[in-house]
Amino acid sequence: MPKRNAAIANIKASYLFPEIAKRRREFEEANPGPPIISLGIGNTTEPIMPHINSGLIEGARKLGTAEGYTGYGDEQGIPVLRERIARIFYPGIIAPDEVFVSDGAKCDIGRLQLLFGAGIPVTVQDPSYPVYVDGSVFIGAAGAFEGSGYKGITYLPCTKENGFFPDLSMLPEGGLIYYCSPNNPTGAVSNREQLTLLIKAAHKTKSIIIFDAAYSHFIRDNDLPKSIFEIPGAGTCAIEINSFSKTTGFTGVRLGWSIVPKALKYSSGESVNDDWNRICTTIFNGASNIAQAGGLAALEDDGLKEMERLCDFYLENTRQIKTTLEKGGISCTGGEASPYVWAHFPGRESWEVFSEILTKCRLITTPGSGFGPAGNSFIRFSGFGHKENVEEACLRLERYLLKI
Protein backbone atom coordinates (compact mmCIF):
# COMPACT_ATOMS: atom_id res chain seq x y z
CA MET A 1 0.00 0.00 0.00
CA PRO A 2 1.20 3.60 -0.58
CA LYS A 3 2.70 5.48 2.34
CA ARG A 4 0.76 8.20 4.04
CA ASN A 5 1.53 11.77 2.98
CA ALA A 6 4.09 12.89 5.57
CA ALA A 7 2.71 16.42 5.53
CA ILE A 8 -0.74 15.22 6.59
CA ALA A 9 0.89 13.22 9.37
CA ASN A 10 2.21 16.53 10.77
CA ILE A 11 -1.22 18.08 11.23
CA LYS A 12 -2.88 18.14 14.64
CA ALA A 13 -5.55 15.48 14.92
CA SER A 14 -8.58 17.75 15.19
CA TYR A 15 -9.51 21.02 13.48
CA LEU A 16 -10.73 23.65 15.96
CA PHE A 17 -14.42 23.82 15.06
CA PRO A 18 -15.11 20.06 14.87
CA GLU A 19 -13.50 19.81 18.32
CA ILE A 20 -15.90 22.45 19.63
CA ALA A 21 -18.85 20.59 18.08
CA LYS A 22 -17.67 17.35 19.71
CA ARG A 23 -17.48 18.95 23.15
CA ARG A 24 -20.91 20.45 22.67
CA ARG A 25 -22.44 17.07 21.82
CA GLU A 26 -20.82 15.42 24.82
CA PHE A 27 -22.04 18.17 27.16
CA GLU A 28 -25.61 18.08 25.83
CA GLU A 29 -25.82 14.31 26.19
CA ALA A 30 -24.61 14.47 29.80
CA ASN A 31 -26.46 17.65 30.81
CA PRO A 32 -30.02 17.97 29.48
CA GLY A 33 -31.57 21.37 30.08
CA PRO A 34 -32.34 24.68 28.38
CA PRO A 35 -31.22 25.00 24.74
CA ILE A 36 -27.55 25.71 24.16
CA ILE A 37 -26.97 28.97 22.27
CA SER A 38 -23.97 29.26 19.96
CA LEU A 39 -21.85 32.40 19.87
CA GLY A 40 -18.98 30.35 18.54
CA ILE A 41 -18.45 29.46 14.89
CA GLY A 42 -18.88 32.36 12.48
CA ASN A 43 -21.86 30.89 10.65
CA THR A 44 -24.63 33.15 9.41
CA THR A 45 -28.14 32.57 10.73
CA GLU A 46 -30.51 34.97 8.94
CA PRO A 47 -32.41 34.14 5.73
CA ILE A 48 -30.97 35.37 2.44
CA MET A 49 -32.65 38.70 1.71
CA PRO A 50 -35.37 38.90 -0.97
CA HIS A 51 -33.60 40.61 -3.87
CA ILE A 52 -30.46 38.50 -3.54
CA ASN A 53 -32.54 35.35 -3.12
CA SER A 54 -34.49 36.23 -6.27
CA GLY A 55 -31.19 36.08 -8.16
CA LEU A 56 -30.60 32.53 -6.93
CA ILE A 57 -34.18 31.54 -7.81
CA GLU A 58 -33.97 33.02 -11.29
CA GLY A 59 -30.58 31.39 -11.84
CA ALA A 60 -32.07 28.01 -10.97
CA ARG A 61 -35.21 28.63 -13.05
CA LYS A 62 -33.21 29.38 -16.18
CA LEU A 63 -31.44 26.03 -15.92
CA GLY A 64 -34.83 24.39 -16.48
CA THR A 65 -35.25 26.05 -19.87
CA ALA A 66 -33.65 25.26 -23.21
CA GLU A 67 -32.59 28.86 -23.78
CA GLY A 68 -31.34 29.42 -20.24
CA TYR A 69 -29.48 26.18 -19.58
CA THR A 70 -25.70 26.37 -19.20
CA GLY A 71 -23.20 23.60 -18.63
CA TYR A 72 -19.61 24.29 -17.72
CA GLY A 73 -18.85 27.99 -17.41
CA ASP A 74 -15.63 29.97 -17.33
CA GLU A 75 -13.49 28.62 -14.49
CA GLN A 76 -12.53 32.19 -13.58
CA GLY A 77 -16.17 33.23 -13.21
CA ILE A 78 -18.96 34.71 -15.31
CA PRO A 79 -17.40 37.72 -17.11
CA VAL A 80 -20.16 40.13 -16.03
CA LEU A 81 -19.68 39.14 -12.37
CA ARG A 82 -15.90 39.64 -12.61
CA GLU A 83 -16.49 43.06 -14.15
CA ARG A 84 -19.01 44.01 -11.47
CA ILE A 85 -16.72 42.96 -8.59
CA ALA A 86 -13.86 45.00 -10.08
CA ARG A 87 -16.04 48.07 -10.67
CA ILE A 88 -17.86 48.09 -7.31
CA PHE A 89 -15.12 47.06 -4.90
CA TYR A 90 -11.92 48.14 -6.72
CA PRO A 91 -12.90 51.05 -9.01
CA GLY A 92 -10.01 52.16 -11.18
CA ILE A 93 -7.60 49.84 -9.32
CA ILE A 94 -8.31 46.26 -10.43
CA ALA A 95 -9.23 44.96 -13.91
CA PRO A 96 -11.84 42.21 -14.45
CA ASP A 97 -9.19 39.72 -15.61
CA GLU A 98 -7.49 40.11 -12.22
CA VAL A 99 -10.68 38.87 -10.51
CA PHE A 100 -11.17 35.11 -10.07
CA VAL A 101 -14.59 34.00 -8.81
CA SER A 102 -14.54 30.95 -6.54
CA ASP A 103 -16.54 28.79 -4.16
CA GLY A 104 -15.39 30.78 -1.15
CA ALA A 105 -12.46 32.36 0.66
CA LYS A 106 -11.51 29.25 2.65
CA CYS A 107 -11.29 27.19 -0.54
CA ASP A 108 -9.17 29.84 -2.26
CA ILE A 109 -6.78 30.01 0.69
CA GLY A 110 -6.22 26.26 0.40
CA ARG A 111 -5.70 26.31 -3.38
CA LEU A 112 -3.34 29.30 -3.20
CA GLN A 113 -0.80 27.09 -1.44
CA LEU A 114 -0.32 25.29 -4.76
CA LEU A 115 1.16 28.47 -6.25
CA PHE A 116 4.16 28.38 -3.94
CA GLY A 117 4.71 24.78 -2.88
CA ALA A 118 6.53 23.35 0.10
CA GLY A 119 9.71 25.39 0.07
CA ILE A 120 8.37 28.81 0.99
CA PRO A 121 8.57 30.46 4.43
CA VAL A 122 5.14 31.20 5.91
CA THR A 123 4.27 33.97 8.35
CA VAL A 124 0.92 34.38 10.10
CA GLN A 125 -0.58 36.82 12.53
CA ASP A 126 -0.93 35.24 15.94
CA PRO A 127 -3.79 34.67 16.60
CA SER A 128 -5.14 33.91 13.11
CA TYR A 129 -7.69 31.89 11.19
CA PRO A 130 -6.54 28.24 11.46
CA VAL A 131 -6.64 27.50 7.71
CA TYR A 132 -3.60 29.70 7.03
CA VAL A 133 -1.51 27.44 9.21
CA ASP A 134 -3.19 24.11 8.47
CA GLY A 135 -3.06 24.70 4.72
CA SER A 136 0.66 25.42 5.01
CA VAL A 137 1.14 22.14 6.85
CA PHE A 138 -0.83 20.17 4.24
CA ILE A 139 1.32 21.50 1.39
CA GLY A 140 4.53 20.75 3.30
CA ALA A 141 5.55 24.37 3.94
CA ALA A 142 5.41 23.71 7.69
CA GLY A 143 6.55 20.82 9.83
CA ALA A 144 5.30 19.05 12.91
CA PHE A 145 3.55 20.73 15.82
CA GLU A 146 6.06 21.59 18.51
CA GLY A 147 5.08 23.19 21.81
CA SER A 148 2.54 25.84 20.88
CA GLY A 149 3.10 26.12 17.12
CA TYR A 150 4.18 24.41 13.91
CA LYS A 151 7.83 24.15 12.95
CA GLY A 152 8.64 26.44 10.02
CA ILE A 153 5.81 28.92 10.68
CA THR A 154 6.73 32.42 11.84
CA TYR A 155 4.10 33.63 14.29
CA LEU A 156 3.72 37.40 14.66
CA PRO A 157 2.03 38.08 18.03
CA CYS A 158 -0.86 40.57 17.81
CA THR A 159 -1.62 41.58 21.37
CA LYS A 160 -3.29 44.31 23.38
CA GLU A 161 0.18 45.69 24.11
CA ASN A 162 1.03 46.27 20.43
CA GLY A 163 -2.48 47.33 19.43
CA PHE A 164 -2.95 44.02 17.57
CA PHE A 165 -0.44 45.11 14.92
CA PRO A 166 2.65 42.87 14.73
CA ASP A 167 6.38 43.49 14.81
CA LEU A 168 7.23 43.26 11.10
CA SER A 169 10.97 43.06 11.72
CA MET A 170 10.47 39.32 12.29
CA LEU A 171 9.48 38.62 8.65
CA PRO A 172 11.67 36.07 6.83
CA GLU A 173 12.91 36.73 3.30
CA GLY A 174 10.93 35.67 0.25
CA GLY A 175 7.90 34.25 2.01
CA LEU A 176 4.13 34.46 2.32
CA ILE A 177 2.50 36.77 4.84
CA TYR A 178 -1.07 35.82 5.79
CA TYR A 179 -2.84 38.93 7.01
CA CYS A 180 -6.51 39.48 7.85
CA SER A 181 -8.30 42.81 8.39
CA PRO A 182 -10.85 43.14 9.89
CA ASN A 183 -9.18 40.38 11.76
CA ASN A 184 -10.62 37.01 12.59
CA PRO A 185 -10.53 36.35 15.55
CA THR A 186 -9.53 39.64 17.26
CA GLY A 187 -11.88 41.99 15.40
CA ALA A 188 -9.06 44.52 15.07
CA VAL A 189 -8.96 46.64 11.90
CA SER A 190 -5.70 47.92 10.42
CA ASN A 191 -5.53 51.58 9.42
CA ARG A 192 -3.82 53.04 6.35
CA GLU A 193 -0.57 53.76 8.17
CA GLN A 194 -0.34 50.18 9.41
CA LEU A 195 -1.08 48.65 6.00
CA THR A 196 1.47 51.00 4.44
CA LEU A 197 4.06 49.61 6.86
CA LEU A 198 2.99 46.07 5.95
CA ILE A 199 3.43 46.73 2.23
CA LYS A 200 6.83 48.34 2.77
CA ALA A 201 7.91 45.33 4.83
CA ALA A 202 6.71 42.95 2.10
CA HIS A 203 8.74 44.82 -0.53
CA LYS A 204 11.79 44.92 1.72
CA THR A 205 11.69 41.16 2.37
CA LYS A 206 10.53 40.30 -1.19
CA SER A 207 7.44 38.63 0.22
CA ILE A 208 3.83 38.27 -0.95
CA ILE A 209 0.91 39.25 1.29
CA ILE A 210 -2.18 37.01 1.23
CA PHE A 211 -4.70 39.59 2.41
CA ASP A 212 -7.95 38.15 3.76
CA ALA A 213 -10.64 40.84 3.44
CA ALA A 214 -13.65 38.57 4.03
CA TYR A 215 -15.03 40.91 6.71
CA SER A 216 -14.30 44.20 4.96
CA HIS A 217 -17.98 44.97 4.35
CA PHE A 218 -18.48 45.36 8.11
CA ILE A 219 -16.25 48.46 8.11
CA ARG A 220 -18.31 51.62 8.47
CA ASP A 221 -15.48 54.15 8.98
CA ASN A 222 -14.49 55.55 5.58
CA ASP A 223 -11.00 56.31 6.89
CA LEU A 224 -10.30 52.59 7.32
CA PRO A 225 -9.27 50.71 4.17
CA LYS A 226 -11.48 47.86 2.99
CA SER A 227 -8.91 46.52 0.53
CA ILE A 228 -5.13 46.19 0.57
CA PHE A 229 -5.19 47.64 -2.96
CA GLU A 230 -6.26 51.02 -1.59
CA ILE A 231 -2.63 51.32 -0.41
CA PRO A 232 0.05 52.32 -2.96
CA GLY A 233 2.46 49.53 -3.81
CA ALA A 234 0.09 46.65 -3.04
CA GLY A 235 -0.32 45.65 -6.68
CA THR A 236 3.21 44.27 -6.83
CA CYS A 237 3.21 42.41 -3.50
CA ALA A 238 -0.31 41.27 -2.60
CA ILE A 239 -3.14 38.86 -3.35
CA GLU A 240 -6.56 39.57 -1.85
CA ILE A 241 -9.24 37.07 -0.85
CA ASN A 242 -12.88 38.01 -0.29
CA SER A 243 -16.25 36.33 0.10
CA PHE A 244 -20.03 36.66 -0.18
CA SER A 245 -20.49 34.30 2.78
CA LYS A 246 -20.91 36.68 5.71
CA THR A 247 -22.30 39.68 3.80
CA THR A 248 -25.12 37.90 1.93
CA GLY A 249 -25.63 34.71 3.96
CA PHE A 250 -23.86 32.57 1.34
CA THR A 251 -22.01 30.36 3.84
CA GLY A 252 -23.81 27.33 2.39
CA VAL A 253 -24.28 28.71 -1.12
CA ARG A 254 -20.48 29.13 -1.51
CA LEU A 255 -19.23 32.14 -3.48
CA GLY A 256 -16.11 34.27 -3.15
CA TRP A 257 -13.28 35.73 -5.16
CA SER A 258 -9.54 36.31 -5.26
CA ILE A 259 -7.66 39.27 -6.73
CA VAL A 260 -4.30 38.47 -8.33
CA PRO A 261 -2.84 41.57 -10.02
CA LYS A 262 -1.09 41.13 -13.35
CA ALA A 263 1.78 43.23 -11.95
CA LEU A 264 2.53 40.59 -9.30
CA LYS A 265 5.62 38.57 -10.28
CA TYR A 266 7.76 35.82 -8.85
CA SER A 267 11.41 36.52 -8.06
CA SER A 268 12.31 35.15 -11.50
CA GLY A 269 9.83 37.43 -13.26
CA GLU A 270 7.01 35.05 -14.20
CA SER A 271 3.39 36.10 -13.74
CA VAL A 272 1.57 34.93 -10.60
CA ASN A 273 -1.72 35.80 -12.33
CA ASP A 274 -0.92 33.38 -15.18
CA ASP A 275 -0.14 30.56 -12.76
CA TRP A 276 -3.29 31.18 -10.71
CA ASN A 277 -5.31 31.08 -13.92
CA ARG A 278 -3.63 27.75 -14.77
CA ILE A 279 -4.50 26.29 -11.36
CA CYS A 280 -8.09 27.50 -11.54
CA THR A 281 -8.61 26.05 -15.01
CA THR A 282 -7.00 22.74 -14.06
CA ILE A 283 -8.35 21.70 -10.66
CA PHE A 284 -11.44 23.91 -10.36
CA ASN A 285 -14.49 23.96 -12.65
CA GLY A 286 -15.75 27.32 -11.44
CA ALA A 287 -18.30 28.42 -8.88
CA SER A 288 -21.89 27.23 -9.25
CA ASN A 289 -23.69 29.20 -11.94
CA ILE A 290 -26.68 29.48 -9.57
CA ALA A 291 -24.44 30.95 -6.84
CA GLN A 292 -22.99 33.42 -9.35
CA ALA A 293 -26.51 34.50 -10.36
CA GLY A 294 -27.08 35.29 -6.68
CA GLY A 295 -23.79 37.19 -6.60
CA LEU A 296 -24.87 39.30 -9.55
CA ALA A 297 -28.12 40.16 -7.74
CA ALA A 298 -26.15 41.05 -4.60
CA LEU A 299 -24.14 43.59 -6.58
CA GLU A 300 -27.18 45.38 -7.96
CA ASP A 301 -28.36 48.49 -6.09
CA ASP A 302 -31.08 46.64 -4.16
CA GLY A 303 -28.70 43.81 -3.33
CA LEU A 304 -26.03 46.16 -2.02
CA LYS A 305 -28.62 47.77 0.27
CA GLU A 306 -29.59 44.33 1.54
CA MET A 307 -25.95 43.50 2.23
CA GLU A 308 -25.64 46.67 4.30
CA ARG A 309 -28.76 45.83 6.32
CA LEU A 310 -27.59 42.27 7.00
CA CYS A 311 -24.14 43.42 8.14
CA ASP A 312 -25.74 46.08 10.35
CA PHE A 313 -27.92 43.40 11.95
CA TYR A 314 -24.89 41.28 12.89
CA LEU A 315 -22.92 44.33 14.03
CA GLU A 316 -25.75 45.26 16.40
CA ASN A 317 -25.65 41.74 17.85
CA THR A 318 -21.91 42.10 18.33
CA ARG A 319 -22.21 45.49 20.00
CA GLN A 320 -24.74 44.03 22.45
CA ILE A 321 -22.38 41.17 23.34
CA LYS A 322 -19.45 43.54 23.78
CA THR A 323 -21.47 45.91 25.98
CA THR A 324 -22.55 43.01 28.20
CA LEU A 325 -19.00 41.74 28.61
CA GLU A 326 -17.53 45.17 29.33
CA LYS A 327 -20.23 45.91 31.91
CA GLY A 328 -19.13 42.69 33.58
CA GLY A 329 -15.53 43.90 33.76
CA ILE A 330 -14.18 41.98 30.76
CA SER A 331 -11.75 43.83 28.49
CA CYS A 332 -12.71 43.41 24.81
CA THR A 333 -11.48 44.20 21.31
CA GLY A 334 -13.56 44.19 18.11
CA GLY A 335 -17.30 44.47 17.89
CA GLU A 336 -17.28 47.74 15.94
CA ALA A 337 -16.08 46.93 12.41
CA SER A 338 -16.26 43.16 12.63
CA PRO A 339 -18.77 40.52 13.75
CA TYR A 340 -16.43 39.24 16.48
CA VAL A 341 -15.63 40.25 20.05
CA TRP A 342 -12.24 39.20 21.45
CA ALA A 343 -12.63 38.98 25.22
CA HIS A 344 -9.72 38.75 27.65
CA PHE A 345 -9.74 36.52 30.75
CA PRO A 346 -6.24 37.21 32.15
CA GLY A 347 -4.33 34.33 33.69
CA ARG A 348 -6.79 31.67 32.56
CA GLU A 349 -6.60 28.94 29.93
CA SER A 350 -8.95 29.47 26.98
CA TRP A 351 -10.39 25.95 27.02
CA GLU A 352 -11.01 26.27 30.77
CA VAL A 353 -13.04 29.46 30.23
CA PHE A 354 -14.83 27.84 27.27
CA SER A 355 -15.89 24.93 29.48
CA GLU A 356 -16.99 27.21 32.31
CA ILE A 357 -19.16 29.36 30.04
CA LEU A 358 -20.65 26.22 28.48
CA THR A 359 -21.39 24.73 31.90
CA LYS A 360 -22.73 27.84 33.64
CA CYS A 361 -24.37 29.68 30.72
CA ARG A 362 -25.06 26.90 28.22
CA LEU A 363 -23.30 29.04 25.62
CA ILE A 364 -20.86 27.94 22.93
CA THR A 365 -17.90 30.26 22.34
CA THR A 366 -14.52 29.77 20.66
CA PRO A 367 -11.36 29.36 22.76
CA GLY A 368 -8.71 31.83 21.67
CA SER A 369 -5.87 29.33 21.93
CA GLY A 370 -7.34 27.55 18.91
CA PHE A 371 -6.23 30.52 16.79
CA GLY A 372 -2.59 30.44 17.90
CA PRO A 373 -0.31 30.77 20.95
CA ALA A 374 -1.11 34.46 21.53
CA GLY A 375 -4.81 33.62 21.72
CA ASN A 376 -4.59 31.85 25.05
CA SER A 377 -6.60 33.51 27.84
CA PHE A 378 -8.97 34.95 25.20
CA ILE A 379 -12.44 33.89 24.07
CA ARG A 380 -13.98 34.81 20.73
CA PHE A 381 -17.68 35.67 20.75
CA SER A 382 -19.53 35.72 17.42
CA GLY A 383 -22.33 38.14 16.56
CA PHE A 384 -23.86 35.67 14.11
CA GLY A 385 -27.16 34.63 15.65
CA HIS A 386 -30.87 35.28 15.79
CA LYS A 387 -31.67 38.45 17.71
CA GLU A 388 -33.68 36.66 20.41
CA ASN A 389 -30.87 34.14 20.95
CA VAL A 390 -28.26 36.87 21.31
CA GLU A 391 -30.47 38.72 23.79
CA GLU A 392 -30.93 35.55 25.85
CA ALA A 393 -27.19 34.81 25.63
CA CYS A 394 -26.40 38.27 26.98
CA LEU A 395 -28.78 37.75 29.92
CA ARG A 396 -27.00 34.49 30.73
CA LEU A 397 -23.59 36.13 30.40
CA GLU A 398 -24.65 39.00 32.65
CA ARG A 399 -25.70 36.59 35.41
CA TYR A 400 -22.46 34.61 35.00
CA LEU A 401 -20.22 37.68 35.12
CA LEU A 402 -21.85 38.93 38.30
CA LYS A 403 -20.62 35.78 40.04
CA ILE A 404 -16.98 35.75 38.96
N, C-alpha and C positions, 0 to 999 in steps of 0.2 A: 504493500500500500504506500502511497505518497506520504512524505513527511509533512507535518503540520507547518504552516507558514510561521517562521520564527518571530515575525513582527507581531502577529496576532497573539502568540504566546506571551508577549511582553505586556499586553493590556491587562488592566485590573479586571477582576472577574465580573463586576457588575457596574453598569452605567448608572449614574446618579438617580435618574427619575424612576427606572424600574425598581431600584432599591427602596425608594420612598413608597412606591405602590405596594411592594411586598410588605413593608412594615405596617402600612395602613390596613391591609387585609388581615394580617395577624392580630392587630389590635382590635379590629371590629369583631372578629370571630371570638376573641376572648373577653370582650367588654361590650355587650349589647347596651344600647342606650340611645340618646338623641342623635340625629343624623350628624355625621362628620362633615364639616365644611372645609373645602380646599382653598387655601390662599397660597398654594405651592406652585405647581407647574404653570408656566405661562401659556395656558390654553384658553382661547376665547370662548365665551359662553353665550353671547347674544346672537339672535337670528341675523342672517345676512339681510341688509336693508333692501327695500323694495326695488329701487332703480337698478342697483347692482345685481340683485337676484333676477330681475327681468332679463338681464344680459345672459345669464346662465341658462335661463329657460328658453330664450330665443335661440341660443347656440345649440341646445339640445334638440329643439323643434326642427331646425333646419336640417339636422342630420337625418331626419325621417322623410326628407323630400329628395326627389331626383336632382333638382337644381341646386339644392343647398348642401348635399352630402359632400364631405371631403374625407379623403383618406390620410395618408401621411402628409404632414405639412413641413414647412421649413424648420429644420432643427434649431435654428437660432431664434425662432419666433415669427409670428405673423408680422409682415412688414409694417402694417399700419399701427400695430401695438408698439413695435420698436420705435417708430417715429414719434408716437404720442408720449412714451416714457421720456425720450430724449428732450422733446419740446417742453413738457410740463415740469419735469424735475431738474433738467440740466440745460436750460435755454442758453443757446449760444456757446455752450461749453463742450457738449458731447454730441457726436453724430449718431444717427440711427444704427450704422454698421459697427458701432462700438458697444451697442446694447445687445445682450444675449438673454432671451427669455427662458426661464427654467421652471422646474417643479418645486422651487423653494430655496431659501437661503441656506438651510442646513445641507441640502443635497449639493448645492454649488460648492460650499466650503469643502465637502468631501472630495468632489471631483477636481477641485483646483489643485489638490495635492499632486495629481498626476502631472501637472505642468513642471514640477520641480524635482520630483523623485526623492530618493532616500538620502542623498548626500548634502542636503541644504540645512544650515542652522535655522532653528525655529525659536522665535521669541513671542511670548504671550504676556498680556497684562495678568496680574495676579491680584484678585481673583478674575476668572474669565469663563466664558461659555465653554463647557467641557469638550465640545466637538473640535475646537482648535487643537487641543492637546491630543485627544484620542485619534483624530484623523492623522496627525503627525506620527503617532505610534504605528497605526495600521500600515502606512506607506513605508515605514522603516526609517523615518527621519528622527526618531527618538527611540531610546532604549528602554530597559526595564524600569519599573517603579522602584525608587530607592528613597527611603525615609518619607518625605512629604511631597516628592515630585518625581518626574520622569527624567532619566539620564539623557542629556543632550538637549533638553529644553531650557532656555533662559527665561526665568520668571521675573517679571518686573513688578515689584510690590506697589499696589495702589492703595494707599491707606489714608486715614483721616489726617495724619500728620503731614502728608505731602499733597493734600487736597485731591487725592485720587488721580493724580497725574504722575507718571513714573519717572525715575531717574534714567534718562536716555543715554547716559554715558556707558551703560552696561551692554549696549547693543553689540552683537558680534558682526563681523564683516560679511557682506554678501549673503544675507539671510532673508527670511520672511518675518514680518512683524504683524501679528494679528492684533487688531485694535478695534474696539467697539465703542461707539458714541451715538446716542445715549447708551450708557454701558449696561450690559446685562452681566452681573447681577446688581451692581452698586447703584444704578440709576444716575450716576454722575454724567454730566455733559461737558465735553471739552469746548473751550472757547477758541476764537480765531488765533490768538497768540499761542496757545498750547499746540494747536494743530500745525501752525507754522513751524514751531520748534520740532515737531514730529517729522515733518517733511524735510527740514534741513538735516535732521539726524539720519533720515533714510538716504538722502543724497550723499552725505558724508561717509556712511558705511556701505554704500552701494547695495542697499537693501530694497525690497519691495514690500509695501504696506498692503495687507489685506484688510480693508476697512469695512466693517460690518455696520451698516446704517439701517438695520431692520426696524429700529424704533424712532427713526428721524421724524416721522410724521407727528409724533407726540410733542415735538418742540413747538412752543408758542412764542418764544422770544426771538424776534427777527435778528437780533445781534448774534445769536448762536448759529453756527453753520449746520446745515442739514446734510451736507455732502462734503467729502474730502476735496472734491474738485472745485469747490468755492475758493480754495486756497491756492495761490500761485505756486507752480512747480509740481503739483500733484500728478499732472498728466504723464510725467516721465518716471514716476516712482510708486504708483498706487493702482490697485484694483478695488472696486467697490461692489459690495453685495447688498441687495435690498429685497424686500418681500411684500406681498399683499396680505400675508397671513394675519397680522395683528391689526392692520388698519381697515380691512374689509371683512374679517371673519373667515378668511380662506385657509385656516389651519388644516382643514380636511380636504379642501378643494385643491390645494397645492399650486401656487403660482408665485414666482419671484423673478429676479433678474440679476445679472452681473454686468458691470461696466469694465471693459478692458480697452483702454485707449490705444489707438494705433501708434502713438508716440512711445509707448512702453516697450523697451528692448531688453534682451538679455545682455550679459557682459560681452558676449561675442557679436552682438549687433542684430541678431535675428528678432523677428516680431513675436511678442507674446500673444498679441491678438490673433495672429495666424495660427499659432499652436492651439489656442483655446478654441478657435473655430474648428480645427481638426479633431480635437477631443469631443466637442459637442456633436459633430456630424458622424462620429464613429461609435461612441458608446451611449448616445442619448438620442432618442427619436423626437424630442421636442415636448413641450408642455401640452397637456390636453387641449384640444381645440375648443372644448366647452369652457374650460377654465379661462382660456385667453379671451373668449367672448365676454365673460364676466369681467375680466381685467379692462377690456375696452369700455364697458359700461361704467366701471369705476372711475375712469379717467375722462368721462364726460362731465359737464358742469354739475348736473344733479348728483352724479356719483361722487364727485369730489366733496360736495356738501355733506353727503352721507358719511363719507370717511371722517370728516371733521367731527360730526356729531358722535360717531362711535368712539373715536379717540377721546373726546371730551367726557363721555360716559365713564370710560375706564379710568381716566385721570381723576375724576371726582371720587370714584371708589378709592383710588390710591391716596388721595388727600385725606379722606376720612380715616383710613388705616393709619397714616402717618400721624395725624392729629391725636388719635387715641393712644398710640405708643408714646408720643412725646408728653402727653398729659400724665402718663404713667411713669415718667422719668427715664424713658429709653431714648438714647441719642440715635438719630436717624439721618440717612442720606437718601436722595432720590425723592420720588413722589411728586415732582413738579413738572418735569419734562420727560418722564418715563413712567411706565406702568408698574414700576417696582419700588419697594421701600427696603432699604438696607439697614437693619436694626442691630445695634451693638449691645452685647451682653458681656461686658468686660470680665475676664478671668474665668469664663466658662467655656466648655467644649460645645461646639455647634450641635452635634448629635444629641448631647444631653439636654440642651434647651429644646430642640425639636421634640424629643420624647416627652418632656415636661408639658409643653404646650399641647401636644396631642392628648396626653393623659388628663390634664386639668381643664382644657378648653374644648377638646374634641375638634381641634383645628389642624389641618395639614399645612405645613410651611416647608421651606427648603433650607437645609443646613448650609451655612456659608462655606464650610470646609470642603464641600463637594465641588466648589468652583476653584479651589487652589489653596495653597498653604496660608496665604494672607487672609483667607475668608474665615478662618477659625475664630470663634467667639461672635460671629455674625449670623443672623437669620434673614433670609430674603422672604418678604411678603409680596404676593402678587395682587394687583388690582383687578385681575380678570375674574369676574364673578357676577352673578345676578345681584341686583341692588339689595334685595331683602336678605340674601345670604351674607353680604358684606356687612350690612347693618347688624345682623345677629352676631357675626364674628366679632365685630367691634365691642358689642356688649359683653361677650364672653372674655375678650382680652382685657377689657376694663376691670372686670371682677378679678381676673387673674393677677393683673398688675398691682391692684390694691393690696394683695396678700404677699407680695415678694419684696 
